Amino acid sequence: MPRRPRRTAAAFAAILALSATAAVSAQPALAVPDPATAGPTRSAPTPGDDRAPSVPAVSADAAEVVSLGTPMLATTTIGGAVGIAADGTPEIYTVSSRDDNMGVFSVLHGDTGAVKHSIDLGRGAHSYGVAVAPDGGVWIATTSAGRLLRWEPGSDELDDHGRLFPSESHLYKLAFDEAGVVYGGTYPNGKAFRYDPATAELRDYGTVAEGQSYVRSVGLYGDTLFTGTQPHAHLVAIDVVSGDREEVALPEGTDLDQVVYDVNVVGDLLFVRVTKTGLNGTLLVRDLTSGEWLAQFPGVSGLDVTPAAEDGRVYFSQDGVLTGYDIATGEAAPTELVFPYTAQLRSLGLGELADPEFPGQSVIGLLLTGEVFWFNPTTGAHRLFASDIELNPVRMRSLAEGPDGSVLTGGTGTGAFAMVDAETGEVLESERFSEVMGMLTTDDGVYLGAYPRGRVYEWDRDQPWEWANIDDGGKINPAEVLNGDDSFGDRTFALVEAGEDTIAIGTVNKSGYLGGSLVLQDTAAGLSEVHSDLVTDQSVMALAYRDGVLYLGTSVYGGYGAVETETDARLLAWDVASGEKLWETVPVSAERTVSDLTFDDDGRLWGVTAGLVFQVDPTDGTLLGSQRHAEYSWPVDGGYALADLDFNAVDGSLYASMPGVGLARIDAADGSLEVLSDRDVYRMFVHSNGDVFANDGAELLRYRPS
């Protein structure tokens, strides 16, 4: 992030004068500190004083912050593979998510699903790239940490081969040559690489395709490495000796506005899956000897296909069913193994099972939700059962008040949803679901903003929950009322009521695209009114509504992989009836996201970025004051909903969650801040009864003002 310019003394004096004017007109006298001198503080510095003010201690009221437990539990596996133990029995390798943002590598017995080994990867480390090398060792390419790890069969430890690139935070799927040399791809610079474990020599093939920030998957055929990119579909072949590269044209008519998510080489065939969402996509089959594209199969889920089985077929998931592709005839046929909830295969391979109903070679795998599955090509026998991977608390991505005063929690990473009794913490409803970015309860129902595809679902609490993560046909209740396919929407953080039978939704565009939309959804007629790019290259992150006017806070961030063109988030007012923008302003320069907005009981509009609270005049957007409470270093990607701000009508205070602060109470009269908890609080809201609910990871917290 560029260093912020120091304000001149004259400019600083002018800002102080503005704050003074606001105080005279009965507005709270928020200080506006010099950004160059503001430190990780909770109070404004004295003008001209470059020392960081002292940080206040946690308030004695922190004792009133109590835990209501972890309402969402689930098993979620990310990457995986299937291999053979030294005794010939099958093993399943996977990395699953834990509540403290940690990946766990597990080795399962393929015959029983029992956990043989379990090893933490470290905080923040997860993996889509788990692969078995020719020597039987299992390699793990980590996301967030950018490290390459290896498991020696039988060990209870991992060998750490280090972070391969200082510039690359994520490593994705892996491939090997016969000597065990490792090949893979990276983010955020979309590189391909070669790593020789014997010598620790690393070869960087550079960014595979201009403008592509991800190489999600690779496949090796002789000396040719096939690489697939995101955010747009490029299949690039790299000569691993010379480094020369050539783009491989995808079949005519292929929509390039999607991702090459999976690449597998099986014999002389190349299997490439392209997808808009990472969920279902189209599997393309190419003959590597002739260069001819042979087949296309829609409705295929990831992340892999099997090696060629003894019956001459390659197996994958299509339309929620395990399907076999006959290499000789080019025909595909479904098996009788139907996946009832999700067909996202996270480990997939072949092996011999001890069960006599599964003679010879069987297909063995693991689902996203932690279930083991078997299919025997000879007999057609199939089985689906829970593994012993432990259920783990699910980190919260969203919080809201629910029906009858309940509390709603939405999960991230793992798709999950729960409804909790606000007084006791009893879980009233707990379901698997998509990742939930935002939620809203109205008199008509509960609306859940789901990722990906910018979907919004309406949950009818009076009807049974009936929702499957297979395709658009398996979602009965909650029922889809909106998706962002036509407007590039992917994430729906902001949902508010905006008049009778109308909800407003703010979206962030999908990977590779800046911008977002304001969507007005007529809940009675089922019609959507989409307003895209109200601010060029900015997404809609925060919404507030009053007297026929929507107030929108934006973010310079769009989908992952899209390079920001702005550094200043905007605040604007939108007349719902006329469909016109009333005003637009930069509330505070160099703040890249307006994370949340709220009105106090005097009709004053407040906002929060990451560590800064501001107030504006809702009639014209004039800044009335701002105060920084903590410094924040804006990321390259994904600086989305970072803080929450809500007015409490019961005690007349503002409550906030901010990185570097925790959970805090803000005096609406003078802007002073009191830290209630310095835990790593993320989401927060004020309940209609005056209680304040927040989360620390998977744990639900409640603060009850005295």
Secondary structure, DSSP 8 states (H G I E B T S, - for coil): --------HHHHHHHHHHHHHHHHTT--------TTT--S-SS---TT--S--------GGGGGEEE-----EE--EEEEEEEE-TTS-EEEEEEEEETTTEEEEEEEETTT--EEEEEEEEET-EEEEEEE-TTS-EEEEEESS-EEEEE-TT-SS-EEEEES-TT--EEEEEEE-TT--EEEEEESS-EEEEEETTTTEEEEEEESSTT--EEEEEEEETTEEEEEEESS--EEEEETTT--EEEE---TT--SSSEEEEEEEETTEEEEEEESSSSEEEEEEEETTTTEEEEEEEEEESS------TTSEEEEEETTEEEEEETTT--EEEEEEE-SSB--EEEEEEEE-S-TTS-SEEEEEEETTSEEEEE-TTT--EEEEE-S---EE--EEEEEE-GGG-EEEEESSS-EEEEE-TTT--EEEEEE-SEEEEEEE-SS-EEEEEETTTEEEEE-TTS--EE-BSSGGGEEESEEEE--GGGTEEEEEEEEE-STTEEEEEEEE-TT----EEEEEETTTTEEEEEE-SSTT-EEEEEEEETTEEEEEEES--STT-----S---EEEEETTTTEEEEEE-SSTT--B--EEEE-TTS-EEEE-SSEEEEE-TTT--EEEEEE-S-----SS---S--EEEEETTTTEEEEEETTTEEEEE-TTT--EEEEE-S----EEE-TTS-EEEEETTEEEEE---
